[in-house]
Amino acid sequence: MTSRCPLTPQHLLPIAKRLCLLLAVGGLLGAPAAHGQSPADTSRIVTLGGSVTEIVYALGAGDQVVGVDASSVHPDAATETPSVGYFRQVPAEGVLSLDPSLILALDGTGPPAVLDQFRSAGVRTVLVPDTSSVAGAKRKIRRIAGLLGREARADSLIRDMEEDLEAARALRRRAESTPEVLFVYARGSGSMSVAGTGSSAEAMIELAGGENAITGFEGFKPMSAEAVVGAEPDVILMLTRGLESIGGVEGLMEQPGIPLTPAGENRRVVAMDDLLLLGFGPRLGTAVKGLTEKLNPALESTAPSSSASQQ
């Protein structure tokens, strides 16, 4: 924090200098930790948002985590930590009862009044930006690493990510076609939607060398038979738990319009772990490489993908 001294007459300079010194010292003492510096106390962290939790553990700070949200399903150790509910509707009382010294919250955590309650209680609360891109994933890792004083580990995570991304790019260069991919989000047969432009699903599809089969709208919209048939997808991409919620591939083939698409006729359905596919966290390179292989089976490497699977 920088304090400015006003211009003063010559006879007031000694007093002004002392006043400026006091202001500067007071400002430094009261200033929050700068970006990239470790806060005073990170011994008791609550992480809100699956990718935030994953990053903290990947940075080697999992033993400092005292609470997570319901979307924090990786690594396994995180699922053994007390859960405080879903990060978009998190209860203030549940979080504060864990006596956190630092709350790391993914952008979108809410409601906003809850974040105000955290800060009013004197708990340092940091919102972590969430952008569905390679650059966004790197920024997220570096931001959290800077807060925890683990920058060297962040460099290592990002190097590993880049190696997997380069392997995926090498696979794409060998591909002879660009598959049209329809992303279907499901939580039971009565709740299904498809991903349009600007979505995290579209970002992943493009990173893996495919094209989004839906271009007529942004975000997610309820799935209709007409939209599905008109999209003519070569591949249907789903989250693993979503596919399971409708009875697997057989259940998917019972959905209106699906059997009439090229993907349905050829039963080309790819399912990937929820957080792996859409988390844009430290496993982004693994996810892109795995999806690239699944979208182009002829190019699939001899080494199995760690988390992607074709149903």
N, C-alpha and C positions, 0 to 999 in steps of 0.2 A: 504494500500500500504506500503511495507517495503523497506526502503532505506538502502543499505549497505555502510559502510565506508571502503575505502581501507586501507591497512596497511601503516602506515607512520612512519618516523623516530621520535624519542622521542621529538625533539624540535618543530615538527609540530603538535603534538597532540592537543594543545588548538585550533589551527585554524581548524584542521580537525573536532574536535567535534562541533564547531560552524557551519561548513559547513554541517555536517550531520544533525544537528538539523534543519537548514533551508530547506534542501532537504526533510526531513520527514514532516515538517509542510506544505511545498508546495505540496507534494504528497497527503497529507490528504485532503487539500483544493481542489485539482483538481480531486480527485478520484470520480468516479460515485458512486451512492448509491449501496451498496452491496445487493446481493440477499437476499430477506426476509425483507429488509428495505423499508420504504415508501419513494418515491422520494419527492423532494422539493415541487412539485406542482401537485396535481392530481385533481384540481378543474374543469378542462375542458378536458374530455376524449373522444377520438374517438375510437370506437371499430370496428375492421375489421375482420369478421368471425362470423358466427352465434353462435357457442358455446362460443366464447370469450364474446360476448355481453350477452348471457344468464348467464354466470358465474358472470359477473360484477353486473348484476341486482340481481342475487340470493344472492350475498354477501352484498346486501343492498346499493350499490353505484350507483344505477341507476340515481339518481338526479345529478350526476356529468358527465353524458354522454351527449355530445352535438352533436354527429353524429355517425351513424352506417352504415354498408354496407347492400346491398340488401338481403343477406342471413340471416340477423338478424330479424327473424319473431317471436321470442318468447323472453320475454313475450309481451303482447299486448302493453305495454307502449313503448317498443323499436320501434314498427312500427309507433309511433307518433313522433319519433325523425327524424330530417333531414337525408336523405339517400345520400350516396356519391358514389353509384354504387357498382358493384360486387367486392369482395375483391381480386380476382385474376387479375382484370384489373382495378384497382382503379385509378382515376385521381388525381394527386397531387394537382392541383389547388382547386378542390372541397373540399379536406380535409383541406388544409391550410387556406381556406377562413373561416373556423369555429374557427380559432385561438386556436387550441388545446394546452394544456400544456403537454399532454401525449397521445401517440398513441399506443394502444394495438392491435397487428396484429397477426392473426393466421398464423402459419407456412404455406408457400405457397402463402402468399400475394405478389402481384407484380403488374407490373414487377419490377425487382430489382432496376432499375434506379429511380423509384418512392420512394422507401425507402431511397435511397441516398439523394433525394431531401428533404425529411422530415428532415433528420439529418442535411443536409446543412443549412436548415432554422432554426436550433437550437431547434427543437422539439424532446424531448426524445421519441424514437421509440423502442418498445420492441416486439420481435418476440416470440410468445408463441408456444412451441412444441406441435405437434398434433399426438398422437399415438392411434391407434384403439384398446385399451385394457382398462381393469379396472384400472391398474396401471397408464396408460397414462392419463386417465380422472382425477385421483386423483392428479397427478403431475400438470396437467393444472390448477386445482382449487387452489392448494397450491401456485403455481407460481404467479397467479394473486392476490390471497389474500395477499401474502407477499408484492407485489408491492403497494397494497392499504392499508396495515396495518389492515387487517381484518382476521387475522389467526383464531381467535376464531369462527367466523362464518363459516370458511372453515371446521373446525373440525365438526361442527354441520351438514353441508351439507354431508360430507363424512360418518358420522354415519348413516344418513338417507339412503344414497345410499347402505351402507352395509346391512342394515335391509332388503331392497327390494331385494338385490342380494341373501341373505340367504333364503328369501321366495321363490325366483325362484329356488334355488338349492333344496329346500325341495320338490317343485313340480316335478322337474326333477327326483328325486329319486323314485317317485311314477309312473313314466312313464313306459309303457310296451314296447315301441318301440322308435326308433330314426328316425324321418321323414327326408326324403331327400327333401331339399328345394332349389328351383331355384329362385334366385333374378333377377328380370327383371327391368332394368332402362329404363324409357320411357319419352320422351318429344314429344308426338305425334306419330302416327303410323309409320311415316317415319324415326324415330330416336329411335331405341330400341336396347339395349345391355344387356348382361347377365354378372354376376359377377363370376369371377374365384377365384383362390386361392390368399391369401394375401390381399384381399380387406376388406374394413370396413364392407361390407355386410356379408362376410363370418365370420368375427369376431363376429358379432351380432348373426348370426345363431348358431354358436357353443356355445356362452354364454347361449342361450336359449334352448340348448339341442338337436339341429338339426345337420344335416350334409349338407355341400354344395353339391348340385347335380352336380356341374361343377368342375372338378379337372384337366382338361387337359391343362389349361393355367393360367397365372397370370393376375390380374387386370380385366378390362372390355373389352369385344369384342362385335362387332355387333352380334345381335341375328340371327341365321339361323334355319330353320325348322329342319335340320338334327341334330344340336346340342341339340335343345330342346327335340326332340323325344328320342335321345340317352341318355339323362340325366335321363329320367324316374322319374321326380320329383313327390313326394307325395303332395307337397304344392308349390304354387307360391307366392312369397313375392314381394310386390311392395311398392313404396312410394305413398301416397295418391294422391298427385297432378299428379304424373305420370300416375296412373290408370285413373284418371279423364280425362287426356289429350287424351286418346285413346277410350273414351266412356264407361268407367267402365268395369265391368266383361263381359258384352255382347261384347264390343269392343275387349277385350282381347281374347275372344273365336274365334274371326275372324282372329287372327294372325296365320300365317303358323306354323303348328306343335303343337300348344297349345292344341287343342281338342283331340289329339292323346296320350296325356300323362295321367298318373293316376290322376294328379291334375286337368287336364282339364275335364276328364270324370266325376270326382266327384265335379267339380267346387269348389275346395278348393283353395281359393285365400285370402290372408291376406294383408291388406294395413295399413300402419302406417305413421304418420306424418313424414315428411322429416327430420327435425332437431331432433326430438325425437329419431328416429331410428338410424341415422348415425352421430349425433353430438358428441357423447361421452363426454357429459357435465354433469351438476349436476343431470339431470334426467335419467342418465344411468340405475340406479336400477329400476326405473319405467318402462323404455323401455324393459329391459330384462325380468322382471316379466310379463309384458303385452304380449310380444312375446311368452314367454314360455306357457302361457295360450292358446294363439291362435294356437300354433303348436300342442297342446295337449288338444283339447276341453273337453275331459272327465275329465280333471283335473282342469278345470277352477274354480276359487274360486267364492264364492258367492258375494264377493265385486267386482264391475265392474272395469276393468282397466281404468286408467284415459285418455289414449290417443290412445290406439290401438283399431282397429276395423276390423272385418272380413266382407268382402264384399260378 
